[in-house]
C-alpha cells in the first residue's frame, strides 16, 4: 500500500490515472453549458480590469504594475483556496485534481467547434461556416477564410486547451493545470497590443508565454511525430522564427507541416489587414483537412496519456 499526499500530487502512476479520468469526463460531458467557471472568472476579470485600468489612465507605463496586481488578485486566491481544500482529505484532493484538469482541458469543445465549421462547409453554407469559425478566432467575420482559420485555431488551441493543461497537470497536479488555464484566459482577454491593453496586459501575456514555452515545443514535437515528420521539422525550423508569437510559431508551423498544408497569410483583425508569414507547405488546405487536424490533436492527447501511464508504471514498479 502507498499513501497519497493531498498536495502537490499523488504518486505519478495515480496522477496519470487521474489525468485519464479527467479526459474521460471531458469526452463524456464536454464543457459545462451552464454555470461555466470560466464565464464567472471572465466576468470578474472584466470588472477588475475596468477598476485597475480606467480609460483616463491610458497608456501610462504605470499600468504595468496594475496588470501585475490584476493577475495576482485573480489567480492567487483561487489557487490558495484549492490547495487548502486539498488538505481536508485524500479523497477530496483526488477529486479536485480530476476536476481542475477537467476544468482546464477542452478537447471535446475544440472538436465540436471545428466540426461545426466542417459540416457547414459540406452543406455549402459558407456564411454559416464563417460564423462558426468566428467563435474560434478573433478575426472579422466577413473576411474569414474558414478552412485555414479553423485549422490554425485547432492547432494552436491544441496546445492552449489540451497539451498545455496536461503538461502542467503532470508537473504540479490539479493546481498546476488550473493556474495555467486561468493565466491563459487572462492572456486571451488582456494580451492585446492595443492602446488599452499594451501595458496593462503585459504581465498576463508574458506569464502565458513563460508557462507555454515548454508545452508549445512538446506540442510541436507531438504534431511532427504523428504527421508528416520531415515536413513538420522543416517548417518548424525555417518558419517558426518568422511568426510574431514565440510559442504559436513552433506549434502552427510544425502542425501545418505535419498536415502537409499551407497556413498563415493575409488575415483581417478589427478592420485592419495583417500580412502574416506563410506556414507549412505549398498545398492549399481543404475542408477535409479540418477533421485531420482534429484527429492530430486527439491522437496526440491519447499518446501523452499512454506515455504518462507507462512512465508512472515504471516509476511505481
N, C-alpha and C positions, 0 to 999 in steps of 0.2 A: 504493500500500500504506500501511497505517497500523499503528502499534504499539499493543498493548493493555497498558496498565499493570495490574499484578496487583491493586492496590487504590489508591483506593477503588472504581473501576469501570472497565470498558472504555468506549469511546465510546458515546454514547447509543443509536445505532441497534443496536449489538451488544447493549447491555443490554436493549433492548426485545425483541430476538430471543431472548435468554436467558430472559426472562420468559415468552415464548410456549412455550419448551421446558419450563420448569418446570410450566406449566399443563397442557401435554400429558401430562407424566408423572403429574400428579395425575388427569387424565381416565383414563389408562391403568391406573395402579397403585392409586390411592387411598392411604389411609393404610396404613403397614406393619401387618400383622396380628400379627407377632411382632417383638420387639426394637424397639418403637417408641421413638425417642429421648426423646419427651416423657414416657413412662412412667418411664424412668430418671431424667429430670430431676425429675419429680414426687416420686419416691422420695427423691432427695437433698434436695429442698426440705422434705419432711416430716421427715426426720431432723434437718436443720439447725434447723428451727423448734422442735423439741422441746428442743434444746440451748439455743437462744438465748431461748426463750420458755416456760420451765417454768411450770406452773400456780401454783407458790408465789409467783411474782412478778407475778401479775395483780392489778389492772390498772394497774401503775405507769407513769407518764409516761416513765420512762427506757426503756421498750420502744420508743419512737420510734427511739432510736439503734440498738437491737438490730435493728429492722426494716430500717433503712437498711443496716446491716452485712450482714444476710442477703441483701438484694437484690444488693449489690456482690459478695459472695462467690460467689453463684450465677451471675451474669450476666457479670461482667468476665472471669474466667478463660476461659470458653468463647469470648467474642469475641476475646480476645487470641490464643488458640490458632488460631482460624480465620484471622485476619489474618496471623499468622506463616506458616501453611501456604500462604497465597496468594502469599507471596514466593518460594516454591520454583520455580514455573514459571507461565507464562501459561496453559497448558492446565489445570493443576491449579486455578488461580484461576477459570477459566471454569467448570469442573466444580463447584467449591464455590459459586459464585454460583447456579448452577442448583439444586444440592441444598439450599442454605439456603432458597431460596424454595419449593421443593417441600416441604420440612420445615414451613415456616411456613403455607402455604396449605392450605385444607381444603374446597374447594368440593365435591368428589365425596362426601366423608364427610357433609357437611351435607345434600347431596341424598339420600343413602341413608337417613339418619335421618328426614328429612322424608317421604320416600316410604313408609317403613315405617309411619308413623302413617296416612298416606293410605290405604294398602292395607288396613290393619286396619279402618279406618272403612268402606271399601267392602264389606268382608266382614261387616260388622255386629258386629265383635269390639271392643266399646267398652273392656272391661278391658285387652285387649291394646294398644289404641291409647293408653290412659293409661300403660301400662308403657313403650311405645316413646317416648312424649313425655317420660317421666321421665329418659330418657337424654340429653335435650337441655336440660332445665330443672331447677332445684333445688327445685321445689315438692313438697308432699306428694302422693304418687301417687294416693291415693283421692279427692283433691279436685281433681285436674287436669281442666280442660276442654280436651281435646286439640286441637281445631281452632284456637282463638285462641292457646293457649300455643305450639303448633308454629309458627304464622305469626309470632308475636312473636320466637321463637327464631331462625327463618330470617332475619328482617330484621336482628336485632341481630348475629347471628353472620356475616351477610353482611359487616358492617363488620369484626368482630373477626378472622375467619378468611379473608377474601378481600381486601377493599379496603384494609384497614389494612396487611396484609402487602405488597400490591402498591405502595402509596404509599411505604412505607419502603424497598422494593427500588429504586424509581425514584430515591429520594433518596440512598441510601447502599449500593446493591447488596445482595449476599447478607448481609453482616454487619448491615445495617440491618433487613432482614426478620427475621433471626434474633433480634436484640435485642428487636424488637417482640414477637415470638411468646413469648419467654421471660418478658418483663415481663407480658404478657397472661396467661400461665399462672400466674404468681405472684399476680397480682391475683385470678384465679379461685379460688386456694387460700387466700389470706390476706386478701383485701379485704372481709371481713365486719365489720359493725358490732355484733359480739358482745363480751362481756367479754374473751374470749381474744385476739381479733384487733383490737380497736378501736384500740389504739395501735400494736401490732406491725405490723399490716398497712397502716398509714397510708402508708408510703413506696411500697409496691407499688401501692396504689390511686391515689395522686396521680401517680406516674410514668406509670401506664397512662392516666390522664386527660389528661396532657400529650401523650403520644405519639398519643393518639386524637383530639385536638381537631380538627386539620385533616382527617384521614381521615373522621371521622364526618360532617362537614359536606359533604365531597365525595360521600360515600355518599348523604346525604340529597338532594343535588342530582341525583345519578345516578338515584335512585328517582323523583324528581319528573319528570325529563325523559323517562323511559321508561314512565311510567304516566299516571294522571290528573293532569296537571301542575297545574292550577288548584287541585284539591282538596288535593294534596300541599303546595303553598305555603301555603294557608290553614291546614291542620292544623299545619304546622311553626311558623308564625308565632304561632298562638294557643295551641297545646297543649304544645309542647316546653318552655317555661319552667315548666310545672306538674310535669314529671317530675322524680324525685329525682336522676337522673344527668344531668350536663351534656352528655354525648355520646350516651347512649342516647335521650334525649328527641328531638333532631332526627332521628335515624335512624328510630326507630319511628313517630313522628308522621308524617313525610314518607312512610314506607313504607305506613302504614295509609291515608293519603290517596291515594297512588298506586294502591293496590289497591281503593280505594273500599269499605273495610270498617271496622268498629269493633273496636278492640283495647283492652287495658288493663282496668280494672275490678277486681273483687274477686279475690284470689288468696291461697292459704294456704301459708305457708312455716314449716317446723319447728313445726307445731302452732298457729301464730298467723295469723289472717286479717288481710290488709292491704287497705285501700281505696285503689286506685290511680286516677289520673285516666283518663278515657276518651280514647282517641286515635282519630283518623280521622273517619269519617262515622257515620251512624246505621244503616248496613246491617250486620246480623249476618253474620259470616263463615260459610262452609260448607266442607265437606271439599274441594270443587273449588277453593277459594282457596289451598290448600296448594301444589299444583303451579304455580299462578300466581305465588305468592311465590318459589318456587324458580326459576322462569323469569326473574323480575325480577332476581334476583341473578346468574344466568348471563348474561343479556343485558348487564347492567352490566359484568360482568367482561370479556366479549368487546369491549365498547365501549371500555373502558380500554386494552385491548391494541391495538386499532386506532388509537386516538389516540396511544398511545406510539410505535407504528411510524411513524405519519405525522410526528410531531414529530422522531423520530430521523432519518427520511429527509430532512426539510427541513434539519435541522441538519448532516447529512452532505453534502448537495448543495453 
